[in-house]
């Protein structure tokens, strides 16, 4: 049985996302825990982002995912292979030739026969810049420490040639060592030339960063940069780049660092840091908002958000409960883990332990409650544990007019979205009275044709129409709506804005 959940894609939600229908290497997510075959909610699922829908489909992938997952698709969106950090399987759900034995060592021996590999955001598949049939899979190993439990490292890469085994692919070399020792989660962003990829791996509990570059010659070690203050945290967190590649963030259980990044030289500068509340358990998630103004990071007891325009950096309140929650919120609602953007522009958040949902932030650029956080934002047909794929921003291309923009690889026209003007939308009365809602456009000059849409808490459009906006106060008839919380969106030529609306009559 296939379950389908439809959502509207908002252009402002990810300024570098192309429209659906373009190349989307991040549009297929394999998930699911199958430690106990036959048990309720045991199994796999595909989450597919296509057209204007999110399709969640139970499927037998013949693989268990404990935390690590990587997946590769061709330009048409067809699956080529996937991995759980232990093995690599082909499109026929069979072990790829030479695809076993990733991340060798004690952790693999203990986890792989029964579970998947236990490193969140611990693998990624990238097409080779100079070989059309080859792929590079970066994967992070793990170890055991009696105090910290799981440690990360070494960092490896393996290489796949899809021309092997009659087009099903074969692993031509594997477990090539990139960084040895005690490290944290790696992060990636596109080089300013629009072709190559930077790979940054921080050393655990220090201010040392290993820099690698994936280019036509393969994965090369570029150097080590020591910058900023050491983290000094007992527990690891996560690291990530902003969508435009100009900023990097690293979050741990006691400290958070944000730095500027030069996509041409691969160097950091201007480190800024802040502490986190005591007794915080790092959830392993971090993500910038599409406009790079906000940084989100998870703890096991909530989500923090930081306004990067503030000096010094300060954490927003912990989201210990979702803004909109059901009558009986449970503990799983706040045991949060890693984060990943999807092609629909929304930010999805996994759980630390097994649950049949993903959290979702629909509007990560918005202010306050308007981010629209849902603890059960994406229902799943199976249990999932700490598993979300890690994808860099594939829609980031060359750094135009920079000294390294020498290859003529320009951002495709259909991958560029002009940012929409932000203007304040005032709604009143709120809660609604007498079935009428008014919104004030007096602080914008964009009077004229516009679209008005009203969404319920599940993202479904319940009211939509074209209007002629007046400069000043406009009226919207909402009589007959059930009591509840809604999101009003007004879109015109060059602007888009939303507001939360409460109906309580």
C-alpha positions as CSV (number, residue, x, y, z in Angstrom):
1,X,0.0,0.0,0.0
2,X,1.4,3.4,-0.9
3,X,0.8,6.5,1.2
4,X,1.0,9.9,-0.4
5,X,1.4,13.2,1.3
6,X,1.1,16.3,-0.9
7,X,2.8,19.6,-0.1
8,X,3.3,22.9,-1.9
9,X,6.9,24.0,-2.7
10,X,7.6,27.5,-1.6
11,X,10.2,29.3,-3.7
12,X,11.6,31.4,-0.8
13,X,12.2,28.3,1.3
14,X,15.4,27.4,-0.6
15,X,16.8,30.1,-2.8
16,X,19.1,27.6,-4.6
17,X,16.5,24.9,-5.4
18,X,15.4,24.4,-9.0
19,X,11.8,23.5,-9.8
20,X,10.8,19.9,-9.5
21,X,11.5,17.9,-12.7
22,X,15.2,18.9,-12.8
23,X,18.1,16.7,-11.8
24,X,17.5,15.8,-8.2
25,X,20.2,13.5,-6.8
26,X,18.7,14.0,-3.3
27,X,15.1,13.1,-4.2
28,X,15.2,9.5,-3.0
29,X,15.7,8.6,0.7
30,X,15.9,5.0,1.8
31,X,14.9,4.5,5.5
32,X,13.8,1.9,7.9
33,X,14.9,-0.5,10.7
34,X,14.5,-4.2,10.3
35,X,16.2,-5.7,13.3
36,X,13.1,-7.8,14.1
37,X,11.6,-9.2,10.9
38,X,7.9,-9.7,11.3
39,X,7.6,-7.3,14.2
40,X,5.1,-4.4,13.8
41,X,6.6,-1.5,11.8
42,X,9.7,-3.4,10.9
43,X,11.0,-2.9,7.4
44,X,12.2,-0.3,4.8
45,X,10.6,2.6,3.0
46,X,11.4,4.9,0.1
47,X,10.7,8.6,0.7
48,X,10.4,10.2,-2.8
49,X,10.2,13.9,-3.5
50,X,8.6,14.2,-6.9
51,X,6.5,16.9,-8.6
52,X,4.6,18.6,-5.8
53,X,4.3,15.6,-3.6
54,X,6.1,13.6,-1.0
55,X,5.5,9.9,-1.6
56,X,6.3,7.5,1.2
57,X,6.2,3.9,0.1
58,X,6.9,0.7,2.1
59,X,9.5,-1.5,0.3
60,X,11.8,-4.4,0.9
61,X,15.4,-3.1,0.3
62,X,17.0,-6.2,1.8
63,X,19.0,-3.9,4.1
64,X,18.8,-2.5,7.7
65,X,19.6,1.1,8.5
66,X,20.8,1.9,12.0
67,X,22.0,5.5,11.2
68,X,24.3,5.5,8.2
69,X,22.8,5.8,4.7
70,X,24.0,6.8,1.3
71,X,22.1,6.7,-2.0
72,X,22.9,7.5,-5.6
73,X,20.6,8.3,-8.5
74,X,21.1,9.0,-12.2
75,X,20.0,12.2,-13.9
76,X,16.5,10.8,-14.5
77,X,16.1,10.1,-10.7
78,X,16.5,6.3,-11.1
79,X,18.3,4.6,-8.2
80,X,21.8,3.3,-9.0
81,X,22.8,2.0,-5.6
82,X,22.5,2.5,-1.8
83,X,24.5,1.7,1.3
84,X,24.0,1.4,5.1
85,X,27.7,1.9,5.8
86,X,28.3,-1.9,5.9
87,X,27.6,-3.0,2.3
88,X,26.6,-1.4,-1.0
89,X,23.6,-2.8,-2.9
90,X,22.7,-2.3,-6.5
91,X,19.3,-1.4,-8.1
92,X,18.2,-5.1,-7.9
93,X,18.6,-5.0,-4.1
94,X,21.5,-7.3,-4.3
95,X,25.0,-7.0,-3.0
96,X,27.1,-5.1,-5.5
97,X,30.2,-6.8,-6.8
98,X,32.9,-6.3,-4.1
99,X,30.4,-4.1,-2.2
100,X,30.8,-5.8,1.2
101,X,33.1,-4.9,4.1
102,X,32.9,-1.1,4.3
103,X,34.4,0.5,7.4
104,X,36.4,-2.5,8.6
105,X,36.9,-3.0,12.3
106,X,35.3,-3.9,15.6
107,X,32.2,-1.7,15.2
108,X,31.5,-3.3,11.8
109,X,31.9,-6.8,13.2
110,X,29.4,-6.0,16.0
111,X,26.8,-4.0,14.1
112,X,26.8,-5.1,10.5
113,X,25.6,-8.7,10.9
114,X,22.5,-7.5,12.8
115,X,22.0,-3.8,12.3
116,X,23.3,-1.1,10.0
117,X,26.4,1.1,10.7
118,X,25.8,3.5,13.6
119,X,27.2,6.8,12.3
120,X,24.5,9.5,11.6
121,X,25.2,11.4,8.4
122,X,28.2,9.1,8.0
123,X,28.2,8.5,4.2
124,X,27.5,10.3,0.9
125,X,27.7,9.3,-2.7
126,X,29.1,11.8,-5.3
127,X,29.5,11.5,-9.1
128,X,33.2,11.5,-10.1
129,X,34.0,14.9,-11.7
130,X,35.9,13.3,-14.6
131,X,34.5,9.8,-15.1
132,X,30.8,9.7,-16.2
133,X,30.3,6.1,-14.9
134,X,32.2,6.4,-11.6
135,X,31.0,7.4,-8.2
136,X,32.9,8.3,-5.0
137,X,31.4,7.2,-1.7
138,X,32.8,8.9,1.4
139,X,32.1,7.0,4.6
140,X,33.0,7.5,8.2
141,X,34.1,4.7,10.4
142,X,33.5,4.4,14.2
143,X,35.1,3.0,17.3
144,X,34.2,2.4,21.0
145,X,35.1,4.4,24.0
146,X,33.9,3.4,27.5
147,X,33.1,7.0,28.4
148,X,32.0,8.5,25.1
149,X,30.5,5.2,23.8
150,X,30.9,5.7,20.1
151,X,33.8,7.6,18.5
152,X,34.1,8.6,14.9
153,X,37.0,7.8,12.6
154,X,38.7,7.0,10.3
155,X,37.3,8.7,7.2
156,X,37.4,6.5,4.1
157,X,36.4,6.7,0.5
158,X,35.4,3.9,-1.9
159,X,35.0,4.0,-5.7
160,X,32.2,2.5,-7.8
161,X,32.2,2.0,-11.6
162,X,28.6,1.7,-12.8
163,X,29.9,0.1,-16.1
164,X,30.7,-3.0,-14.1
165,X,28.5,-6.1,-13.8
166,X,26.5,-5.3,-16.9
167,X,25.5,-1.8,-15.7
168,X,24.7,-2.8,-12.1
169,X,28.0,-1.4,-10.9
170,X,31.0,-2.8,-9.1
171,X,33.2,-1.5,-6.3
172,X,36.7,-1.1,-7.9
173,X,38.4,0.0,-4.7
174,X,37.3,0.5,-1.2
175,X,38.2,1.7,2.3
176,X,40.9,4.1,1.1
177,X,42.1,6.0,4.1
178,X,41.6,9.8,4.1
179,X,41.8,10.8,7.8
180,X,42.9,8.5,10.6
181,X,42.3,9.1,14.2
182,X,39.5,10.6,16.3
183,X,37.4,12.9,14.2
184,X,33.9,14.3,13.9
185,X,31.3,14.4,11.1
186,X,32.5,15.6,7.8
187,X,30.8,18.3,5.7
188,X,31.0,19.2,2.0
189,X,30.4,22.1,-0.3
190,X,31.0,22.8,-4.0
191,X,34.3,24.4,-5.1
192,X,34.0,27.9,-6.6
193,X,34.9,26.4,-10.0
194,X,31.5,24.7,-10.1
195,X,32.9,21.2,-10.6
196,X,34.9,20.0,-7.6
197,X,33.9,19.4,-4.0
198,X,35.5,20.5,-0.7
199,X,35.5,17.9,2.2
200,X,36.1,19.2,5.7
201,X,36.6,16.9,8.6
202,X,37.2,18.3,12.1
203,X,39.4,16.6,14.6
204,X,37.5,15.6,17.7
205,X,37.6,18.2,20.5
206,X,40.1,20.4,18.8
207,X,40.3,23.4,16.4
208,X,42.0,21.4,13.7
209,X,40.3,20.8,10.3
210,X,41.4,18.4,7.6
211,X,40.7,19.7,4.1
212,X,40.3,17.4,1.1
213,X,39.2,18.1,-2.5
214,X,37.3,15.8,-4.8
215,X,38.5,16.7,-8.3
216,X,39.2,14.9,-11.6
217,X,42.4,13.4,-10.1
218,X,40.3,11.8,-7.2
219,X,40.2,12.7,-3.6
220,X,43.3,14.7,-2.6
221,X,44.6,15.9,0.8
222,X,44.9,19.7,0.6
223,X,46.1,20.5,4.1
224,X,45.2,21.1,7.8
225,X,43.9,24.4,9.1
226,X,44.0,25.3,12.8
227,X,41.6,28.1,13.6
228,X,39.4,29.3,16.5
229,X,39.0,27.8,19.9
230,X,39.1,24.1,20.6
231,X,35.6,22.6,21.1
232,X,36.3,21.0,24.5
233,X,33.1,18.9,24.4
234,X,32.8,15.3,25.5
235,X,30.1,14.5,23.0
236,X,30.2,15.0,19.3
237,X,27.7,17.0,17.3
238,X,27.4,17.9,13.7
239,X,28.9,20.1,11.0
240,X,27.4,21.7,7.9
241,X,27.9,24.3,5.2
242,X,25.4,27.1,4.4
243,X,23.5,26.6,1.1
244,X,25.7,29.2,-0.7
245,X,28.9,27.6,0.8
246,X,30.1,30.8,2.3
247,X,29.7,29.7,6.0
248,X,30.5,26.6,8.0
249,X,29.1,25.6,11.4
250,X,30.2,22.9,13.9
251,X,28.0,22.1,16.9
252,X,28.9,20.0,19.9
253,X,27.4,19.3,23.3
254,X,29.1,22.3,24.9
255,X,30.1,24.7,22.2
256,X,29.2,25.9,18.7
257,X,31.4,27.5,16.1
258,X,30.5,29.4,12.9
259,X,33.2,30.5,10.4
260,X,33.4,32.0,6.9
261,X,34.6,29.8,4.1
262,X,36.4,30.6,0.9
263,X,35.1,28.3,-1.8
264,X,38.1,29.1,-4.0
265,X,41.0,28.5,-1.6
266,X,39.3,26.1,0.8
267,X,40.2,28.2,3.9
268,X,38.3,29.4,6.9
269,X,38.3,32.8,8.6
270,X,36.4,34.9,11.1
271,X,35.5,32.2,13.7
272,X,32.7,33.0,16.0
273,X,31.6,30.8,18.9
274,X,29.1,30.5,21.7
275,X,28.4,28.0,24.5
276,X,25.3,25.9,24.8
277,X,23.2,25.3,27.9
278,X,24.8,22.9,30.4
279,X,23.8,19.2,30.3
280,X,23.0,19.4,26.6
281,X,23.3,16.2,24.8
282,X,24.3,16.9,21.2
283,X,21.7,15.5,18.8
284,X,24.0,15.4,15.8
285,X,22.1,17.8,13.6
286,X,22.9,21.2,12.2
287,X,21.5,23.2,9.2
288,X,21.6,26.8,8.0
289,X,18.4,28.5,6.8
290,X,18.3,29.0,3.0
291,X,19.2,32.7,3.4
292,X,22.1,31.8,5.8
293,X,20.7,34.1,8.5
294,X,19.7,31.3,10.9
295,X,21.5,28.3,12.1
296,X,19.5,25.3,13.5
297,X,21.1,22.7,15.7
298,X,19.5,19.8,17.6
299,X,20.0,18.6,21.1
300,X,18.3,15.4,22.3
301,X,15.9,17.6,24.2
302,X,15.0,20.1,21.6
303,X,16.1,22.4,18.8
304,X,18.1,25.6,19.1
305,X,18.1,28.5,16.6
306,X,20.8,31.2,16.3
307,X,20.4,34.5,14.5
308,X,23.8,34.8,12.8
309,X,23.3,38.6,12.4
310,X,23.5,39.0,16.2
311,X,26.9,39.9,17.8
312,X,27.7,38.1,20.0
313,X,25.9,34.9,18.9
314,X,23.0,33.9,21.1
315,X,20.8,30.9,21.2
316,X,17.1,31.1,20.8
317,X,14.9,29.3,23.2
318,X,15.0,25.5,23.0
319,X,12.0,24.1,21.1
320,X,11.2,21.6,23.8
321,X,7.8,21.1,22.3
322,X,6.7,21.6,18.7
323,X,4.8,24.8,18.1
324,X,1.8,22.8,17.1
325,X,1.4,19.5,18.9
326,X,-1.4,17.0,19.6
327,X,-3.2,16.6,22.8
328,X,-0.8,14.1,24.2
329,X,2.7,15.1,23.3
330,X,5.2,12.2,24.0
331,X,8.9,12.1,24.8
332,X,9.9,11.2,21.3
333,X,8.7,14.6,20.2
334,X,11.8,16.1,21.7
335,X,14.5,13.4,21.3
336,X,15.9,14.8,18.1
337,X,18.9,13.9,16.0
338,X,20.3,14.8,12.5
339,X,18.8,17.3,10.0
340,X,18.6,17.4,6.2
341,X,17.0,19.6,3.6
342,X,14.8,18.0,0.9
343,X,14.0,19.1,-2.6
344,X,10.7,20.6,-1.3
345,X,12.8,23.2,0.6
346,X,11.7,21.9,4.0
347,X,14.1,20.9,6.8
348,X,13.5,17.3,8.1
349,X,14.7,16.2,11.5
350,X,15.3,12.6,12.6
351,X,14.8,11.0,16.1
352,X,17.5,9.6,18.3
353,X,15.6,6.4,18.7
354,X,13.0,4.4,16.8
355,X,9.9,6.2,15.7
356,X,7.5,6.2,12.7
357,X,7.8,9.9,12.0
358,X,10.2,12.6,10.9
359,X,10.0,16.1,12.3
360,X,9.7,18.9,9.8
361,X,10.3,22.7,9.7
362,X,8.4,24.0,6.7
363,X,9.6,27.6,6.6
364,X,13.1,27.7,8.1
365,X,13.7,31.3,7.0
366,X,10.7,32.7,8.8
367,X,10.5,34.3,12.2
368,X,9.2,32.9,15.4
369,X,6.2,30.5,15.2
370,X,6.0,31.0,11.5
371,X,8.7,28.5,10.8
372,X,5.9,25.9,11.2
373,X,7.5,23.1,13.2
374,X,5.8,19.8,13.2
375,X,6.9,16.9,15.4
376,X,5.1,14.4,13.2
377,X,5.7,16.3,10.0
378,X,6.2,13.2,7.8
379,X,4.6,9.9,8.9
380,X,6.5,6.8,8.0
381,X,5.1,3.2,7.5
382,X,8.1,1.7,9.4
383,X,10.3,2.5,12.3
384,X,13.3,4.6,11.7
385,X,16.3,5.2,13.9
386,X,18.7,8.2,13.5
387,X,18.7,7.6,9.8
388,X,18.6,10.5,7.4
389,X,20.7,10.7,4.2
390,X,23.4,13.4,4.1
391,X,23.4,15.4,0.9
392,X,25.5,18.5,0.2
393,X,23.9,21.3,-1.8
394,X,23.9,19.8,-5.3
395,X,22.3,23.0,-6.6
396,X,25.3,25.2,-5.8
397,X,27.5,25.8,-8.8
398,X,30.3,28.2,-9.7
399,X,31.2,31.3,-7.6
400,X,30.5,33.8,-10.4
401,X,33.2,36.4,-11.1
402,X,35.7,34.8,-8.6
403,X,39.3,34.1,-9.5
404,X,38.6,30.4,-9.5
405,X,35.5,30.5,-11.8
406,X,37.6,29.4,-14.8
407,X,35.8,26.3,-16.1
408,X,32.7,28.0,-17.7
409,X,30.4,26.0,-15.4
410,X,27.6,28.4,-14.8
411,X,24.5,28.1,-12.7
412,X,21.7,26.7,-14.9
413,X,19.0,29.3,-15.5
414,X,16.4,26.9,-14.2
415,X,18.3,26.4,-11.0
416,X,18.3,30.1,-10.1
417,X,15.4,31.6,-8.2
418,X,15.3,35.4,-7.7
419,X,14.9,36.0,-3.9
420,X,11.5,37.4,-3.1
421,X,11.1,40.8,-1.3
422,X,10.2,40.4,2.3
423,X,7.5,42.6,3.7
424,X,5.6,42.5,6.9
425,X,2.2,41.0,6.8
426,X,-0.1,42.1,9.6
427,X,-3.3,40.1,10.1
428,X,-6.2,41.1,12.4
429,X,-8.3,40.3,14.3
430,X,-6.3,37.2,15.3
431,X,-8.1,35.0,16.4
432,X,-10.5,35.6,13.6
433,X,-13.9,37.2,14.5
434,X,-17.2,36.9,12.5
435,X,-15.6,34.9,9.8
436,X,-13.5,37.8,8.4
437,X,-9.8,38.3,8.4
438,X,-8.0,41.5,7.4
439,X,-4.3,41.8,6.4
440,X,-2.4,45.1,6.0
441,X,-0.2,45.7,2.9
442,X,0.3,49.4,3.6
443,X,4.1,48.9,4.0
444,X,4.6,47.5,0.5
445,X,4.1,49.1,-2.9
446,X,3.2,45.8,-4.5
447,X,-0.5,46.4,-5.0
448,X,-1.9,44.5,-7.9
449,X,-2.5,40.8,-8.9
450,X,-1.7,38.3,-6.2
451,X,-2.5,34.8,-5.0
452,X,-3.8,34.0,-1.5
453,X,-3.6,30.6,0.0
454,X,-4.5,29.2,3.4
455,X,-3.0,26.0,4.7
456,X,-4.0,23.7,7.5
457,X,-1.5,22.2,10.0
458,X,-0.8,19.3,7.6
459,X,0.3,21.6,4.8
460,X,-2.9,21.0,2.7
461,X,-4.3,24.0,0.8
462,X,-7.8,24.6,2.0
463,X,-8.4,28.0,0.4
464,X,-6.8,29.5,-2.7
465,X,-7.8,32.3,-5.1
466,X,-6.4,35.1,-7.2
467,X,-7.0,38.6,-6.1
468,X,-6.2,42.2,-6.8
469,X,-4.4,43.5,-3.8
470,X,-5.1,47.0,-2.5
471,X,-2.4,49.1,-1.0
472,X,-3.6,49.2,2.6
473,X,-6.1,46.9,4.3
474,X,-7.4,43.8,2.4
475,X,-10.2,41.5,3.5
476,X,-10.4,37.7,3.3
477,X,-13.6,35.8,4.0
478,X,-12.9,32.7,6.1
479,X,-16.4,31.9,7.4
480,X,-17.0,28.2,8.0
481,X,-13.5,27.2,8.8
482,X,-13.2,24.8,11.8
483,X,-11.4,26.1,14.8
484,X,-7.7,25.7,14.6
485,X,-4.4,27.1,13.5
486,X,-3.7,28.0,9.9
487,X,-1.0,29.6,7.8
488,X,-1.9,32.4,5.4
489,X,0.3,33.0,2.4
490,X,0.1,36.1,0.1
491,X,2.2,36.0,-3.1
492,X,2.5,38.7,-5.7
493,X,5.0,40.0,-8.2
494,X,8.4,39.9,-6.4
495,X,7.1,39.3,-2.8
496,X,5.8,36.5,-0.6
497,X,4.8,36.6,3.0
498,X,3.0,34.4,5.6
499,X,1.4,34.8,8.9
500,X,-0.1,32.4,11.4
501,X,-3.9,32.7,11.7
502,X,-6.0,31.3,14.6
503,X,-9.7,30.5,14.1
504,X,-11.5,30.2,17.5
505,X,-15.2,31.1,17.2
